[in-house]
């Protein structure tokens, strides 16, 4: 166990996994509470479309992906506040739009595109120190942002109408939170892949909800489960020669199944 820590690539992967393992579930607590899991899936698809757009225009990948995901997020928020269409329907419309645009752009690309597959399946072991430092700043920023918005997010999540009556701008809180979620999802894609990012966002929070009674307890437990699952999953991928992202998610899934068995109340 100690020997592998001598390798810089594993040091980078371990630090990145721990950072995402704590920060993603903290956001995931509100995703689970507000039933926004479908939204994170739509953002993941929009990010893949942004990646195909980046390859086609030959622009830097991460800024293009993140910018496109934020643009789609703002479009979803705008549509939700301008129509009476149910939330899941609006998200589904934009998910279909992004999927169609992504397929169209992929058909326009020439030759093999290895970057697309890196985002599809993730490659946490290939991160450079520059990626880790960027991730550190963004994760710390996201945690601070959630803590700063904590009371407003909690009020809107628990009772939206009462929160608005108390003077909380629900539209502003929604926009800030969903943009933050879009940024974190797009950053996570490079580490654990488009297929697995939603699972890591939801599984620790869902497990924590089974094991705790208070919202603060749920947040603390979700961060602990996410961090532990990330570290254990990364070591498991080394021991068994498995894909790192898949090992991390399956570890979190195992914790979730245990939480179902030992659920409180």
Buried (B, 14 or more C-beta within 10 A) or exposed (E): EEEBEEEEEBBBBBBBBBBBBBBBBBBBBBBBBBEBBBBBBBBBBBBBBBBBBBBBEEEEBBEBBBBBBBEBBBBBBEBBEEEEEEBEEBBBBBBEBBBEBBEEBBEEEEEEBEEBEBBBBBBBBBBEEEBBEBBBEBBEBBBEBBEEBBEBBBBBBEEBEEBBEEEBEBBEBBBBBBBBBBBBBBBBBBBBBBBBBBBBBBBBBBBBBBBBEEBEEBBBBBBBBBBBBBBBBBBBBBEEEBBBBBBBBBBBBBBBEBBEEEEEE
